[in-house]
Amino acid sequence: MDSIAQDRLQSLIQRFDSESLHHGILFRGHDLLFLEKSIGHLYRKILNMKEEANEHPDLFHLRPSGKARIITVEKTRSLMDGLYRTGHQSNKKVAIIHEADRMRKEAANAFLKTLEEPPAGTFLFLLTTRPYSILPTIRSRTIVVRLEENSSNTRNESTFDWLDQYTDWVALLLDRQKVKQDRTRPVFMAYGLIVGLIGLIKTEADRSTKDAISKVTELLDDKERDAFEAGVRRGVRLGLFREISEHTRNFITENPKVSGNIGRNAQKLHKVIKKLEKVTGLLEVNLKEDSAIEDFFLSSLRIWSAK
């Protein structure tokens, strides 16, 4: 875990020990699995659970369900009913709202009442990668804690190899003489990168799902499991997109072979990053992943190779 994330969690544990921990905390970050794993240190402390334990009668989960990955008002009300009952093992309860940004408006409004006046000894932890998609009235009633994992710790060899191929492709496109000599090579390389990236997403999503699902599978119904797996894939994809963005910026600004025309290349970099952000947004409204990635690479090809 990143040292900053560790420090922030330790600070929350100290607040709990001093009985000053706020009842509503919005944990935000880029990786939902990392958020879920990280907050375990805090809720185990609150509920006096054994290290690495995942279940407790006073630990509640509210998750999205179905292919649309929605948190319904019915499940939200069911959660609230459970919170207002007497605790099983102590006077403390913890509710975790996974992907809180997936709450429908009716669910969010119903939850707001509990967030404003929770039962005594109840702590509400909201997890999200999109905090500004949550109702402002909910955000304003929580304290926001950002937890990030150091990306350099999560890269594997396959990702490094793919990123090297990607920057080789960008370097080729910026060399107009080489492009004139062979105009088909950059296109074939682009489609190779597309296939490679889709494969990376699948491999990493499958691995992450396998690692996580064994810990929570007994807690999920079929619809929640589908939503969980879709959420994991989305998180992996976003992580790789951030790697592409960061790697591209570093390559353009730090590589002496391309920094000679830094002004023009900076303009191209801006357009490529904007395109990546647009594609990321379109994927949130269920644009097909392979089509979105192909669109990004073909657009990048035109941008980088332009005069």
C-alpha positions in Angstrom: 0.0 0.0 0.0 1.2 3.5 -0.7 2.6 5.3 2.3 0.2 8.2 2.0 -2.8 5.8 2.0 -1.3 4.0 5.0 -1.0 7.3 6.9 -4.5 8.3 6.1 -6.0 5.0 7.3 -3.9 5.2 10.4 -5.2 8.7 11.1 -8.8 7.3 10.8 -8.0 4.5 13.2 -6.6 7.0 15.7 -9.8 9.0 15.4 -11.8 5.9 16.1 -9.7 5.2 19.2 -10.3 8.8 20.4 -14.0 8.5 19.6 -13.9 11.3 17.1 -14.3 9.3 13.8 -17.0 10.8 11.6 -19.9 8.4 10.9 -19.8 9.0 7.1 -16.7 8.6 5.1 -16.4 8.8 1.3 -13.3 6.8 0.1 -12.3 7.8 -3.4 -9.6 6.4 -5.6 -8.9 4.9 -9.1 -9.2 1.2 -8.1 -12.2 -0.2 -6.3 -10.5 -3.4 -5.3 -7.7 -1.4 -3.7 -10.3 0.7 -1.8 -12.1 -2.4 -0.6 -8.9 -4.0 0.6 -7.6 -0.8 2.2 -10.7 0.0 4.3 -10.6 -3.5 5.8 -8.0 -2.3 8.3 -10.5 0.3 9.6 -13.7 -1.7 9.7 -11.9 -4.7 11.4 -10.7 -2.3 14.1 -14.2 -0.9 14.6 -15.9 -4.3 14.8 -13.0 -6.0 16.6 -12.6 -8.6 13.8 -9.6 -10.9 13.3 -7.1 -9.8 10.7 -8.0 -10.9 7.2 -11.6 -11.8 8.3 -14.2 -10.7 5.7 -17.5 -11.5 7.4 -19.2 -10.2 10.6 -22.9 -10.1 11.5 -22.6 -6.3 12.0 -20.8 -5.7 8.7 -23.2 -4.8 5.9 -22.6 -4.5 2.1 -24.6 -2.6 -0.5 -23.5 -3.4 -4.0 -24.6 -2.6 -7.6 -26.4 -5.5 -9.4 -27.1 -6.5 -12.9 -25.4 -5.6 -16.2 -26.4 -1.9 -15.7 -24.6 -2.1 -12.3 -27.3 -0.1 -10.4 -27.9 0.2 -6.7 -31.7 0.1 -6.4 -33.9 1.8 -3.8 -35.2 -1.6 -2.7 -31.7 -2.8 -1.7 -30.9 0.5 -0.1 -34.0 0.3 2.1 -33.2 -3.3 3.0 -29.7 -2.1 4.2 -31.2 0.6 6.3 -33.6 -1.8 7.9 -30.7 -3.9 8.9 -28.8 -1.0 10.4 -31.7 0.0 12.6 -31.8 -3.4 14.3 -29.9 -4.2 17.4 -26.2 -5.2 16.8 -25.3 -8.8 17.1 -21.9 -8.7 18.8 -21.4 -5.1 19.9 -22.8 -1.6 19.8 -21.0 -0.9 16.5 -22.1 -1.4 12.9 -20.4 -0.7 9.6 -22.1 -0.5 6.2 -20.0 -0.4 3.0 -21.7 1.1 -0.1 -19.6 -0.3 -3.0 -19.5 2.0 -6.1 -21.7 4.6 -4.4 -21.9 6.5 -7.7 -24.1 3.7 -9.1 -27.0 4.7 -6.8 -30.1 5.7 -8.6 -31.5 9.0 -7.5 -34.3 7.4 -5.5 -31.8 5.2 -3.7 -29.5 8.1 -3.0 -32.4 10.2 -1.5 -33.5 7.3 0.6 -29.9 6.7 1.8 -29.5 10.4 2.6 -31.9 10.2 5.6 -29.7 7.5 7.2 -26.6 9.5 6.4 -28.0 12.5 8.1 -29.1 10.7 11.3 -27.5 7.2 11.4 -28.3 4.8 14.3 -25.9 5.2 17.2 -22.5 3.5 16.7 -23.0 3.1 12.9 -20.3 4.0 10.4 -21.1 4.4 6.7 -18.3 3.9 4.2 -18.9 4.9 0.6 -16.5 3.7 -2.1 -16.2 5.3 -5.5 -14.0 6.1 -8.4 -16.3 8.9 -9.5 -17.0 11.1 -6.5 -18.6 13.8 -8.6 -21.3 11.5 -9.9 -22.6 11.2 -6.3 -25.3 13.6 -5.2 -23.7 16.8 -3.7 -26.0 16.5 -0.7 -24.4 13.1 0.1 -20.8 14.3 -0.6 -21.4 17.3 1.7 -22.4 15.1 4.6 -19.3 12.9 4.5 -15.6 13.5 4.9 -13.6 12.6 1.8 -10.5 10.4 2.0 -8.5 9.7 -1.1 -6.7 6.4 -1.3 -4.4 5.6 -4.2 -2.1 2.7 -4.9 1.3 3.6 -6.3 0.9 2.6 -10.0 4.6 1.6 -10.3 3.8 -1.2 -7.8 1.0 -2.6 -9.9 2.7 -2.8 -13.3 3.6 -6.3 -14.5 6.0 -7.4 -17.2 3.3 -7.6 -19.9 2.3 -4.0 -19.3 5.9 -2.8 -19.5 6.3 -4.7 -22.8 3.1 -3.3 -24.2 4.0 0.3 -23.2 7.4 -0.1 -24.9 5.7 -1.1 -28.1 3.3 1.8 -27.8 6.0 4.4 -27.4 7.9 2.8 -30.3 4.8 3.3 -32.4 4.5 7.0 -31.3 8.1 7.6 -32.1 7.6 6.1 -35.6 4.6 8.3 -36.3 6.6 11.4 -35.3 9.3 10.5 -37.8 7.8 11.7 -41.0 10.6 10.3 -43.2 10.0 6.8 -42.0 6.2 7.1 -42.3 6.6 8.3 -46.0 8.8 5.2 -46.7 6.2 2.7 -45.3 2.7 4.1 -44.7 1.2 0.6 -43.9 3.5 -0.3 -41.0 2.0 2.3 -38.5 -1.5 1.0 -39.3 -0.5 -2.7 -38.7 1.3 -1.7 -35.5 -1.8 0.2 -34.4 -4.0 -2.9 -34.8 -1.3 -5.0 -33.0 -1.5 -2.6 -30.1 -5.3 -2.7 -30.0 -5.3 -6.5 -29.8 -2.6 -6.4 -27.2 -4.4 -3.8 -25.0 -7.7 -5.7 -25.2 -5.8 -8.9 -24.2 -4.1 -7.1 -21.3 -7.5 -5.8 -20.0 -9.0 -9.3 -20.1 -6.0 -11.0 -18.5 -5.7 -8.4 -15.7 -9.5 -8.3 -15.1 -9.6 -12.2 -14.9 -6.7 -12.2 -12.5 -8.1 -9.5 -10.3 -11.6 -11.0 -10.3 -10.2 -14.5 -9.3 -8.2 -13.0 -6.5 -11.1 -11.0 -5.1 -14.1 -13.2 -5.8 -12.9 -16.0 -3.6 -13.1 -13.6 -0.6 -16.7 -12.3 -1.4 -18.3 -15.0 -3.6 -20.5 -16.3 -0.7 -21.8 -12.7 -0.1 -22.9 -12.1 -3.7 -26.0 -13.2 -5.6 -25.7 -13.8 -9.4 -26.7 -10.3 -10.4 -24.3 -8.7 -7.9 -21.5 -11.0 -9.1 -22.1 -9.9 -12.7 -21.9 -6.3 -11.6 -18.8 -7.0 -9.5 -17.0 -8.5 -12.4 -18.0 -5.7 -14.8 -16.8 -3.2 -12.2 -13.4 -5.0 -11.9 -12.9 -4.9 -15.7 -13.8 -1.2 -15.7 -11.3 -0.5 -13.0 -8.5 -2.4 -14.8 -9.3 -0.6 -18.0 -9.2 2.8 -16.4 -5.9 1.9 -14.8 -4.4 1.0 -18.1 -5.7 4.1 -19.7 -4.0 6.2 -17.0 -0.8 4.3 -17.7 -1.1 5.2 -21.4 -1.7 8.9 -20.5 1.2 9.1 -18.1 3.5 7.1 -20.4 2.7 9.3 -23.4 3.2 12.6 -21.4 6.6 11.3 -20.1 7.7 10.1 -23.5 6.9 13.4 -25.3 8.3 15.7 -22.6 11.4 13.8 -21.5 12.6 12.0 -24.7 15.4 14.0 -26.4 14.6 12.5 -29.7 11.2 14.2 -29.8 11.7 17.2 -27.6 13.3 19.2 -30.4 9.9 20.1 -31.7 8.3 20.3 -28.3 5.8 23.0 -29.1 4.2 21.1 -32.0 4.4 17.8 -30.2 2.8 19.3 -27.1 -0.2 20.3 -29.2 -0.5 16.8 -30.5 -0.1 15.4 -27.0 -3.0 17.6 -25.8 -5.2 16.3 -28.6 -4.3 12.7 -27.9 -5.0 13.0 -24.2 -8.3 14.8 -24.9 -9.3 11.9 -27.2 -8.4 9.3 -24.5 -10.5 11.2 -22.0 -13.4 11.3 -24.4 -13.2 7.6 -25.1 -13.1 6.9 -21.4 -16.3 8.9 -21.0 -18.0 7.1 -23.8 -17.2 3.8 -22.2 -19.1 4.9 -19.2 -22.3 4.9 -21.3 -21.6 1.3 -22.6 -19.8 2.0 -25.8 -18.3 -1.3 -26.9 -14.8 -1.6 -25.5 -13.0 -2.8 -28.7 -14.7 -0.1 -30.8 -13.6 2.6 -28.3 -10.0 1.4 -28.2 -9.9 1.2 -32.0 -11.3 4.7 -32.3 -8.6 6.0 -29.9 -5.7 4.4 -31.8 -6.8 5.4 -35.3 -7.4 9.0 -34.0 -4.0 8.9 -32.4 -2.4 7.7 -35.7 -3.9 10.7 -37.5 -2.8 13.2 -34.8 0.8 12.0 -34.4 1.4 11.7 -38.1 0.0 15.1 -39.0 2.3 17.9 -40.2 
